[in-house]
């Protein structure tokens, strides 16, 4: 190849170079490409030995392929040289264009380096351009031809077949070949990476399909209700509903997906739905069934994504808690209501009465908080010039104070508390037994409840004592209500074929803010005893 005066030799070299480059491009894997690189040097470029030192991910170079000498292959293949040593070799070598040549005169300095190398046997050169066994010719390979190139590896060649150091033509051929070899190795690596990425992607897709199928089966065949809704608050439409939820609400999935949970929730439970609609939220509320009834359920929300960057959905787990809720409500009702009559008991009466009152009576002195603030931030009732400094307007208070109506009949309205005590009940209880007495109390409770208005409270305080709470009555209205209640109680009560009668005495008290519950009940109780006393005196006078 170095006989540049013979054109037919150059043409043969070009043909050989073309063939080995074609072999580079037909190699499939990275290993095949590396072997094609060294085989092409031996077969087409006139060298008896060639090796490819490939850059590893850690930066060091490993002998990845050897051709031309089985002994050299056994000695070198798989050995690693440090990147630092290789860079020193390339920097100290003579530059033959893109090639690097280290003549034997300098080679002895490299014998102890960690770069894998072999020792060629043979006679010492007799002429100036003969190849010496310790000569080293290196061809760096890069991934791209532009500046800032990334080193892919280094080709090492030895023992030219004609025994001479390569001339300009042979150098150019090796330079062109190493350039194409670097691109071929980079492409092979890229293909390998792409193939591995495709295999990994296919595995991920298979895992995703398996996960989606597992989710679908778990969703569709879950024993409790489940729904998927678009993200967007409590009024987001349902996207999917499983069979358990359809059975729970008595609606097919095609119908349920027209609704949101906001469309199905009981009006009184809308606030609970809003509070629990966030991801991770929980709520206990009632949902409407197809027959118009409501079912107590527990909702638990979590977020699921269609893909890693895809839309997010709200997965809602719907559990039937009707039996538990009924039991809880029954316990709560039992704790707050009289077991015999079903009326609110003493504790519930005091709770309802107390919730209507505040501790501050109307028109009372607001207390030490109502101090005046000067412009300089100090407290007082005058400014720095001695003038009264106006206090800020009081904040709006939505509470309507409960006050006793004016003493004139029919003037003003208030919160009436009617204390009722049955007359003659003890004798019925003693004569006919507790069974008859209980029946009388149950009937009296029913009659009292039938007379009062919606929103009024009839409670059993204990024994034969009842209390009625009626808001928005004036004095005449309260008196009329007491008369109606008394008239409802007086008619005979039939128990097991016998008729018994009881009377009733009423005391009317008035709830007022600033009063305690006990003070109000004591006031009404006292007025009831006053009325009972006057009634006895009237009967004696008659």
Secondary structure, DSSP 8 states (H G I E B T S, - for coil): ---TT-HHHHHHHHHHHHHHHHHHHH--SHHHHHHHHHHHHHHHS-EEEEEEEEE-TTS-EEEEEEES-HHHHHHHTT-EE-HHHHHHHHHHSEEETTEEEE-HHHHGGGTTSSS------S---SSTTB--TT-EEEEEEES-SSSS--EEEEEEEEEETTSB---HHHHHHHHHHHHHHHHHHHHHHHHHHHHHHHHHHHHHHHHHHHHHHHHHHHHHT-SSEEEEEESSSTT-BEEEE-HHHHHHHT--HHHHTT-BHHHHB-GGGHHHHHHH-STT-EEEEEEE-TTS-EEEEEEEEEEEESSSSS-EEEEEEEEE-HHHHHHHHHHHHHHHB-TTT-SB-HHHHHHHHHHT--SS-TT----TT--EE-TTS-EESB-TTS-B------------------SSTT-S-EEEEEEEEEESHHHHHHHH-HHHHHHHHHHHHHHHHHHS-TT-EEEEEETTEEEEEEEEE-HHHHHHHHHHHHHHHHS-EEETTEEE--EEEEEEEEE-TTS-HHHHHHHHHHHHHHHHHHHHHHHHH-
